[in-house]
Amino acid sequence: MRLYKGDIRLERYTHRDVLYAIVARGKEKLKGMNFITPNEYPLQFGINIYNPGDSCKPHIHIPCERRIIDAQEVLHIATGLVDIDLFDQEEEKFTTVQLEGGDSIFLVAGGHGLRFVKETKIIEVKQGPYMGREADKRFID
């Protein structure tokens, strides 16, 4: 399903009325500053395009306490090709998404698994601190 927000054309992956992932394709033509997640999400995802001569005013983020329960994650495929299996809350696979260099996926809920089709470089962003494999992950059979 395609979603348009501002100048960004996104792919939304839902299953039984639950949003599990949002994909932003690297080949899309974008303009401006675009945060695509609701303010209440624990991780904010934005795609911002700047032109020569634009600037961001120097700033410091003000410390504030945040309570995070849901773990969300963004994978940016810098180079390569990967198949990402998406799993619902009941740990059932419901679709596979193929991403290539320049694509990004915001993993909102559920589970995921990756299979690399080509050598792939991924930039991964998620909430920390990382508590270790045993404390942070439950593996799906």
C-alpha positions as protocol buffer text, in pm:
chain_id: "A"
residue {
  index: 1
  type: MET
  ca { x: 0 y: 0 z: 0 }
}
residue {
  index: 2
  type: ARG
  ca { x: 134 y: 345 z: -91 }
}
residue {
  index: 3
  type: LEU
  ca { x: 108 y: 640 z: 144 }
}
residue {
  index: 4
  type: TYR
  ca { x: 178 y: 996 z: 45 }
}
residue {
  index: 5
  type: LYS
  ca { x: 298 y: 1237 z: 311 }
}
residue {
  index: 6
  type: GLY
  ca { x: 429 y: 1565 z: 183 }
}
residue {
  index: 7
  type: ASP
  ca { x: 654 y: 1484 z: -110 }
}
residue {
  index: 8
  type: ILE
  ca { x: 741 y: 1133 z: 11 }
}
residue {
  index: 9
  type: ARG
  ca { x: 582 y: 826 z: -142 }
}
residue {
  index: 10
  type: LEU
  ca { x: 601 y: 548 z: 115 }
}
residue {
  index: 11
  type: GLU
  ca { x: 511 y: 182 z: 128 }
}
residue {
  index: 12
  type: ARG
  ca { x: 317 y: 78 z: 439 }
}
residue {
  index: 13
  type: TYR
  ca { x: 315 y: -287 z: 540 }
}
residue {
  index: 14
  type: THR
  ca { x: 11 y: -374 z: 750 }
}
residue {
  index: 15
  type: HIS
  ca { x: -137 y: -703 z: 857 }
}
residue {
  index: 16
  type: ARG
  ca { x: -476 y: -737 z: 1028 }
}
residue {
  index: 17
  type: ASP
  ca { x: -499 y: -358 z: 1062 }
}
residue {
  index: 18
  type: VAL
  ca { x: -161 y: -328 z: 1242 }
}
residue {
  index: 19
  type: LEU
  ca { x: 122 y: -123 z: 1089 }
}
residue {
  index: 20
  type: TYR
  ca { x: 446 y: -324 z: 1098 }
}
residue {
  index: 21
  type: ALA
  ca { x: 682 y: -137 z: 865 }
}
residue {
  index: 22
  type: ILE
  ca { x: 724 y: 170 z: 647 }
}
residue {
  index: 23
  type: VAL
  ca { x: 959 y: 166 z: 348 }
}
residue {
  index: 24
  type: ALA
  ca { x: 1107 y: 475 z: 186 }
}
residue {
  index: 25
  type: ARG
  ca { x: 1266 y: 393 z: -149 }
}
residue {
  index: 26
  type: GLY
  ca { x: 1591 y: 567 z: -228 }
}
residue {
  index: 27
  type: LYS
  ca { x: 1490 y: 636 z: -588 }
}
residue {
  index: 28
  type: GLU
  ca { x: 1194 y: 853 z: -486 }
}
residue {
  index: 29
  type: LYS
  ca { x: 1228 y: 1225 z: -563 }
}
residue {
  index: 30
  type: LEU
  ca { x: 1191 y: 1412 z: -235 }
}
residue {
  index: 31
  type: LYS
  ca { x: 1175 y: 1775 z: -128 }
}
residue {
  index: 32
  type: GLY
  ca { x: 1204 y: 1951 z: 205 }
}
residue {
  index: 33
  type: MET
  ca { x: 1187 y: 1824 z: 561 }
}
residue {
  index: 34
  type: ASN
  ca { x: 960 y: 1528 z: 621 }
}
residue {
  index: 35
  type: PHE
  ca { x: 909 y: 1343 z: 948 }
}
residue {
  index: 36
  type: ILE
  ca { x: 684 y: 1052 z: 870 }
}
residue {
  index: 37
  type: THR
  ca { x: 614 y: 907 z: 1214 }
}
residue {
  index: 38
  type: PRO
  ca { x: 352 y: 1021 z: 1464 }
}
residue {
  index: 39
  type: ASN
  ca { x: 486 y: 1223 z: 1757 }
}
residue {
  index: 40
  type: GLU
  ca { x: 392 y: 948 z: 2003 }
}
residue {
  index: 41
  type: TYR
  ca { x: 625 y: 689 z: 1844 }
}
residue {
  index: 42
  type: PRO
  ca { x: 934 y: 619 z: 2057 }
}
residue {
  index: 43
  type: LEU
  ca { x: 1156 y: 657 z: 1748 }
}
residue {
  index: 44
  type: GLN
  ca { x: 1109 y: 939 z: 1501 }
}
residue {
  index: 45
  type: PHE
  ca { x: 1185 y: 876 z: 1132 }
}
residue {
  index: 46
  type: GLY
  ca { x: 1242 y: 1161 z: 891 }
}
residue {
  index: 47
  type: ILE
  ca { x: 1377 y: 1209 z: 541 }
}
residue {
  index: 48
  type: ASN
  ca { x: 1507 y: 1557 z: 481 }
}
residue {
  index: 49
  type: ILE
  ca { x: 1645 y: 1703 z: 159 }
}
residue {
  index: 50
  type: TYR
  ca { x: 1862 y: 2014 z: 163 }
}
residue {
  index: 51
  type: ASN
  ca { x: 1974 y: 2226 z: -131 }
}
residue {
  index: 52
  type: PRO
  ca { x: 2312 y: 2392 z: -175 }
}
residue {
  index: 53
  type: GLY
  ca { x: 2319 y: 2702 z: 43 }
}
residue {
  index: 54
  type: ASP
  ca { x: 2064 y: 2564 z: 292 }
}
residue {
  index: 55
  type: SER
  ca { x: 2176 y: 2532 z: 653 }
}
residue {
  index: 56
  type: CYS
  ca { x: 2062 y: 2401 z: 989 }
}
residue {
  index: 57
  type: LYS
  ca { x: 2102 y: 2646 z: 1271 }
}
residue {
  index: 58
  type: PRO
  ca { x: 2353 y: 2512 z: 1529 }
}
residue {
  index: 59
  type: HIS
  ca { x: 2166 y: 2363 z: 1821 }
}
residue {
  index: 60
  type: ILE
  ca { x: 2182 y: 2135 z: 2124 }
}
residue {
  index: 61
  type: HIS
  ca { x: 1912 y: 1883 z: 2210 }
}
residue {
  index: 62
  type: ILE
  ca { x: 1765 y: 1956 z: 2552 }
}
residue {
  index: 63
  type: PRO
  ca { x: 1797 y: 1656 z: 2785 }
}
residue {
  index: 64
  type: CYS
  ca { x: 1466 y: 1516 z: 2901 }
}
residue {
  index: 65
  type: GLU
  ca { x: 1360 y: 1186 z: 3050 }
}
residue {
  index: 66
  type: ARG
  ca { x: 1178 y: 956 z: 2810 }
}
residue {
  index: 67
  type: ARG
  ca { x: 1009 y: 627 z: 2891 }
}
residue {
  index: 68
  type: ILE
  ca { x: 1037 y: 376 z: 2608 }
}
residue {
  index: 69
  type: ILE
  ca { x: 856 y: 43 z: 2606 }
}
residue {
  index: 70
  type: ASP
  ca { x: 837 y: -49 z: 2236 }
}
residue {
  index: 71
  type: ALA
  ca { x: 1161 y: -117 z: 2050 }
}
residue {
  index: 72
  type: GLN
  ca { x: 1152 y: 28 z: 1701 }
}
residue {
  index: 73
  type: GLU
  ca { x: 1430 y: 18 z: 1445 }
}
residue {
  index: 74
  type: VAL
  ca { x: 1539 y: 182 z: 1120 }
}
residue {
  index: 75
  type: LEU
  ca { x: 1755 y: 0 z: 867 }
}
residue {
  index: 76
  type: HIS
  ca { x: 1910 y: 203 z: 587 }
}
residue {
  index: 77
  type: ILE
  ca { x: 2054 y: -9 z: 307 }
}
residue {
  index: 78
  type: ALA
  ca { x: 2366 y: 182 z: 205 }
}
residue {
  index: 79
  type: THR
  ca { x: 2465 y: -72 z: -60 }
}
residue {
  index: 80
  type: GLY
  ca { x: 2359 y: -420 z: -163 }
}
residue {
  index: 81
  type: LEU
  ca { x: 2038 y: -619 z: -176 }
}
residue {
  index: 82
  type: VAL
  ca { x: 1845 y: -781 z: 111 }
}
residue {
  index: 83
  type: ASP
  ca { x: 1515 y: -964 z: 158 }
}
residue {
  index: 84
  type: ILE
  ca { x: 1341 y: -872 z: 484 }
}
residue {
  index: 85
  type: ASP
  ca { x: 1074 y: -1106 z: 617 }
}
residue {
  index: 86
  type: LEU
  ca { x: 809 y: -935 z: 832 }
}
residue {
  index: 87
  type: PHE
  ca { x: 640 y: -1122 z: 1117 }
}
residue {
  index: 88
  type: ASP
  ca { x: 324 y: -1025 z: 1305 }
}
residue {
  index: 89
  type: GLN
  ca { x: 280 y: -1022 z: 1684 }
}
residue {
  index: 90
  type: GLU
  ca { x: 192 y: -1393 z: 1675 }
}
residue {
  index: 91
  type: GLU
  ca { x: 534 y: -1459 z: 1511 }
}
residue {
  index: 92
  type: GLU
  ca { x: 376 y: -1555 z: 1176 }
}
residue {
  index: 93
  type: LYS
  ca { x: 551 y: -1435 z: 860 }
}
residue {
  index: 94
  type: PHE
  ca { x: 311 y: -1230 z: 648 }
}
residue {
  index: 95
  type: THR
  ca { x: 530 y: -1079 z: 374 }
}
residue {
  index: 96
  type: THR
  ca { x: 881 y: -1027 z: 238 }
}
residue {
  index: 97
  type: VAL
  ca { x: 1017 y: -689 z: 126 }
}
residue {
  index: 98
  type: GLN
  ca { x: 1324 y: -656 z: -95 }
}
residue {
  index: 99
  type: LEU
  ca { x: 1541 y: -351 z: -35 }
}
residue {
  index: 100
  type: GLU
  ca { x: 1838 y: -224 z: -232 }
}
residue {
  index: 101
  type: GLY
  ca { x: 2101 y: 44 z: -181 }
}
residue {
  index: 102
  type: GLY
  ca { x: 1939 y: 376 z: -91 }
}
residue {
  index: 103
  type: ASP
  ca { x: 1621 y: 222 z: 56 }
}
residue {
  index: 104
  type: SER
  ca { x: 1522 y: 252 z: 422 }
}
residue {
  index: 105
  type: ILE
  ca { x: 1275 y: 59 z: 635 }
}
residue {
  index: 106
  type: PHE
  ca { x: 1121 y: 172 z: 963 }
}
residue {
  index: 107
  type: LEU
  ca { x: 1032 y: -140 z: 1163 }
}
residue {
  index: 108
  type: VAL
  ca { x: 736 y: -29 z: 1373 }
}
residue {
  index: 109
  type: ALA
  ca { x: 615 y: -352 z: 1535 }
}
residue {
  index: 110
  type: GLY
  ca { x: 636 y: -730 z: 1515 }
}
residue {
  index: 111
  type: GLY
  ca { x: 945 y: -921 z: 1414 }
}
residue {
  index: 112
  type: HIS
  ca { x: 1179 y: -939 z: 1119 }
}
residue {
  index: 113
  type: GLY
  ca { x: 1446 y: -1155 z: 962 }
}
residue {
  index: 114
  type: LEU
  ca { x: 1703 y: -1069 z: 696 }
}
residue {
  index: 115
  type: ARG
  ca { x: 1846 y: -1271 z: 405 }
}
residue {
  index: 116
  type: PHE
  ca { x: 2128 y: -1113 z: 208 }
}
residue {
  index: 117
  type: VAL
  ca { x: 2106 y: -1150 z: -169 }
}
residue {
  index: 118
  type: LYS
  ca { x: 2425 y: -949 z: -237 }
}
residue {
  index: 119
  type: GLU
  ca { x: 2700 y: -812 z: -14 }
}
residue {
  index: 120
  type: THR
  ca { x: 2513 y: -549 z: 185 }
}
residue {
  index: 121
  type: LYS
  ca { x: 2607 y: -255 z: 405 }
}
residue {
  index: 122
  type: ILE
  ca { x: 2334 y: -159 z: 653 }
}
residue {
  index: 123
  type: ILE
  ca { x: 2315 y: 142 z: 882 }
}
residue {
  index: 124
  type: GLU
  ca { x: 2099 y: 41 z: 1178 }
}
residue {
  index: 125
  type: VAL
  ca { x: 1938 y: 279 z: 1429 }
}
residue {
  index: 126
  type: LYS
  ca { x: 1738 y: 165 z: 1733 }
}
residue {
  index: 127
  type: GLN
  ca { x: 1684 y: 260 z: 2094 }
}
residue {
  index: 128
  type: GLY
  ca { x: 1960 y: 190 z: 2339 }
}
residue {
  index: 129
  type: PRO
  ca { x: 2117 y: 86 z: 2549 }
}
residue {
  index: 130
  type: TYR
  ca { x: 2166 y: -256 z: 2390 }
}
residue {
  index: 131
  type: MET
  ca { x: 2118 y: -509 z: 2668 }
}
residue {
  index: 132
  type: GLY
  ca { x: 2277 y: -802 z: 2485 }
}
residue {
  index: 133
  type: ARG
  ca { x: 2138 y: -1075 z: 2264 }
}
residue {
  index: 134
  type: GLU
  ca { x: 1967 y: -1275 z: 2539 }
}
residue {
  index: 135
  type: ALA
  ca { x: 1798 y: -976 z: 2705 }
}
residue {
  index: 136
  type: ASP
  ca { x: 1701 y: -785 z: 2390 }
}
residue {
  index: 137
  type: LYS
  ca { x: 1577 y: -1051 z: 2149 }
}
residue {
  index: 138
  type: ARG
  ca { x: 1339 y: -1347 z: 2135 }
}
residue {
  index: 139
  type: PHE
  ca { x: 1414 y: -1557 z: 1828 }
}
residue {
  index: 140
  type: ILE
  ca { x: 1135 y: -1683 z: 1601 }
}
residue {
  index: 141
  type: ASP
  ca { x: 1152 y: -2047 z: 1491 }
}
